[in-house]
Every structure is written in C-alpha cells, then in structure tokens.
Amino acid sequence: MPKKMCDEVVSILENRKVNGKYYKLTFQSTLLSQKVQPGQFLQIRINQGNDPFLRRPFSYYRVIGKRVELLYEILGRGTDVLSKKKKNDELQIMGPLGKGFCKTIGKKKRLLVAGGVGVPPLVFLAERYSTDYLLIGTKSKLEVLPKHELKKVKAEILYATEDGSYGSKGMVTALLEKIIMHEDPRGFFIQTCGPKRMMEAVMALAGKYGIEGESSWDETMACGVGACLGCMVQTKEGLQRACVDGPVFKFKDLV
Amino acid sequence: MKVDLTTTIKNLKFRNPVTVASGTYGTTDEYAGYVEPKKLGAIITKTITVKPRAGNPMPRICETSAGMLNAIGLQNKGLEDFLKNKIPYFQKLKVPLIVSIAGESVSEFSKLAETFDRLKDVVKALEVNLSCPNVETGGVNFMKKQERILDAVKAVRDKTSLVTFAKISPELGDVIEIAGKVIEQGMDGISLINTLRGMAINIHTRSSRLAKDFGGLSGPAIKPVALRYVYQVKKEYNVPVIASGGICDTRDALEFLMVGADLLAVGTANFVIPAATVDILKGIEAFMKKEKIQDLGKLRGSYKPACERGEGCSR
C-alpha cells in the first residue's frame, strides 16, 4: 500500500516581492512541511476552476517548523496569477513530491551552482547541510537576493552577474572553473539547479575535471506523480520521469 | 436512503460507473496515495502496444485554455512488460480492468486481443484505441482509411470473447457512421471521445509549444463536443458507451450520465485533482439522495431532448 499523499488547501501568510526577480510565498502546513528534502517540489493549484488549469510545480525554498516558504519568479500566466494572491487567499497544494538532493556526500566538499528557478532549492540545501560554496549566476544586481535571505547559509556565497553589476562578471560556469582549478577537483561534489543551458555547461565542466554531482532536471509537467509521462528525462537507464524518478539525477546517469 | 450505483454492461457488473481514461492514471499505483483504487468502478489502463514505445520528444505537454495539449505518443514498455510487471498488481487489486490496446498492424491487434483473452480472471474488457492523434502508425492518420479501422476491430473480435469497446474520435471522420460500422463488426460498445488534434504556438520563437506541430487537446475545453457525441451515439445505437472528454466534477459526470453514458472516464482532471474520481462518486451519490433517485438506471439517459419539449430537433 503506497503511503498516503497530501493534497491540502492552505491559506497564504505572505506573498511579496523580495527583489527585482523573486516573490516569496509563505504558508503553514503540518503535512506539507513534513520530511521535506531540499530539491523536492510542490504542485500548486493556483485557482479553483479552469484558469490556470494545470497545477504548477515549485521547489521548496525553506521549511521552518510548519512554515513553508517558496521563492518564485514570474515566468508565465500561472506565476503571474500567483503573484497577485493576497494574505489569507487559499491555494491547493500537493507535496512533497519527487526525489531531492543527496545529503551525505562523504568527505567531499559540497559545491552548489544555482541560477534562476534553481536558486531556492539550493539555498535550502545549503541551509540544511554543510556546504562549502554556493555559486549563484544572474543577469544583474537586480536579481541578487537580499542578505537576510541568505543569512542561514554557512557556505561561501559567490555571485556571477552577466553584466558585472555584482560579484564577478560573466557566466557562473567561469566562476565555477576558477574555484575547481584552485583545489583538487575530485574533492568536490557539485549539485546544480537552474536553466538547462547552465546545467549542461556545469555538467560539461564536471566531466572535464572528473567531478561527481547531481542536477535537478525538469520538463514541463502536468501531474507531478508519474502518471502523465509529460516530463521524461533521457537517462542511461532509459526514459525516466522527472517528477518521481527525479527531479534530481546523478550526472553520470544523465545522457 | 441508500443509492445503488451498480452499472451492468453485457455480462459485467461494475460497483459504480466511475473509471479513469486511458493514459491519465499512470501504469499501476501512481495515484494510490491519493485515491483508494478499490473505490473505482473500473480501471482503464494506459494504451498497451505489442512492442515498447519510447514516445515523442519533450516538450510533450502544454496548457491551453481550460485544457492541455499532449503529444506523449503512446509511451509504454510493451506487452511483455505489462504481462510480467503490471498484471500481477491488477490481479491483487480486484478492480475490473479494461485494457486499452493499440496495434500498428492488424496482426498486432490480433495478438493483443488473443493475449488478453487468456487473462479473463483479471482483464474484463478491451478498449481498442483507434484514435491516438500522436503516433504515425496505428493512430488517427493511419486509421483515416476506414477499412483499416474495420480490419483492426474485426481482428480483435475474432480473437476474443471479452467485452470490447472501440475508442473513436471525430478525427477519424463521421463518428456516428464509424460507430455504426464498428458495431456491425461486433464491437460491444464505443468509447467516446479521444483527444482532438490542436496546436499552440510560442509567439517569441514562432514554433510549436510542443516538440511536434500538433498534440491532442483534452480537458474541460472538449467536454461539450464529447457530450454531444455520447448523446448521439447512445441515441442512434443504444450500445454501451464509455464517456470521456473533460469530465472534471460531479456536474460533468451527471451530464454524461443523463445522455446515457454507461461508464464515466475521468481523464485530464486526474492530473489536476488526484481525488477527482472519488469526489465525483460522492457527488453523484449526494445528487441522487437529494433528488430521491435510488437506482442509477433512472438517472442514466434521462436527458429531455429539445424535440420532446417541442423546440425542434437536432439530427
């Protein structure tokens, strides 16, 4: 008998813009806050009725006690509608879904590479588990998270902005290469989440230096529970479902 | 008041009329954490093909107004895997199983029918999928030639005594005419409707929002079309009908019942509301109690056509 899954109506505690890019949504739930691993996700039914019709997946950003926080950017109609929700508005939420990031990495140094929607789950990971570096790539300073959002992260946080307005100028992968070249590359374990092109570049570098790691790989999904087969990812074991077999996959398993 | 939802089709008895549309309920227990599968009247499987199919490239799905397009492309691990790894699950479950089958040739339809005919302890009926819009052979394009449909259903009929439903859609041509012909070939009932082919474009890239140009439209957007076909086919032939197409809530389910649907297959709604099937079941019961209808048979087909009300008939 599979374990009972949670689909709950919650009230919004807070939904506000935190910088030029992200909104933060907060709610309380005993069930949705239980046994969450960074990298797992939720499926939100933004409105009852047919618009938006499908649920939208969001990664967990932070769980403190029963309090769940999500950090999101407006990427389409669903997130646009969500951004207009007010305190006490209700949302129907399923979760926690999928397989999260690996927490035990032996004696290796945890190195996280985040971009865009990949920032929240990796901040969560760096708050929960000992991490050496958190690298964040953005377009400009506007998207940089306020310091208090990162105060629980004990890792060294390094930003790379494309326009050079904050941190180092250029792509986050250039920053990544600089760091891994300074030490024994094989002593690192990389975990990455963000735009596909970024993750592909990270994986290419990891391959070049023989570094192990994981990336959170998503595709447009409908159900979030492995039924619709919309979000397949090509792995060495064949096609796997990002929503239940992932979204986190080992570099070596991805094709 | 206790209400009776028992639904009988030929020699089959279902404890209630609520089932799941092919391809929307996973392959085995994906929804078992949300819905007790035993509560369903029947389970219709994802379409099984003889050989494993990898399906289409991503993106395979996108949301459209009140619905979604999919171009999954009948991804499944094939007949052998189904028999070895999925059938034992359903055997234990003891919910009437309706297996959806699709062949790329007449001989594949034969093989599928023959195989499942030997599994009558688990498999109670076959849904012959003649209308997948997302595959090159065996789907809508291939079946456009009516003799191919008829050859396929004949092949199935020849090989099995299981109750058989032909799943057809307006993409194949005139639904009423095709329904008549497949019934003539011995199909016991009709499953209506499959997805309708549609398009969605990313205006920035000017390319399809799917990896393919077209996908199958499902969800509330197609419900009025599905309802109309269920009504017409039921009226014309009075054969068992599995209804699907945008059934999301109790109201939808009741509408389909009123035009005569025998089974109600909840499809895309499962993706949005995992408990949609049991919500609908409870809703139907509540409606019957409120309306003091004890037997579902009294509700089924109770639609009052416009002409009976003296307001002119539709065909």
Interface residues (C-beta under 8 A of the other chain):
Chain A: M1 P2 K3 K4 M5 D7 R45 N50 D51 P52 F53 L54 R55 G78 M94 E219 T220 M221 A222 C223 V225 G226 A227 C228 L229 G230 C231 M232 L239 V244
Chain B: G23 T24 Y25 G26 D29 E30 Y31 A32 G33 Y34 A54 G55 M58 P59 R60 I61 C62 E63 S65 A66 G67 M68 N70 I72 Q75 G219 P220 T268 N270 F271 V272 I273 P274 A275
